[in-house]
Amino acid sequence: MTVMDRDLSDSSPPRADAPRADEVRRQEALRLKRLRGRNLAVLAALLALVVLFYAITVVRMSAGH
């Protein structure tokens, strides 16, 4: 059952082990920080490949002359 399928008017009381709102916000902030770091690592890897391909192209063009 998804959230969209569930009838929201029939809400049950929160569970005792359910995380509090501030805990959820903190976890979401940590998740976003990790995701940002991962995205920066992918960006660095892609930029390194671009520089590598450019350097290979320059060397090959100058070697053929």
Helices and strands as residue ranges (DSSP letters): H 21-63
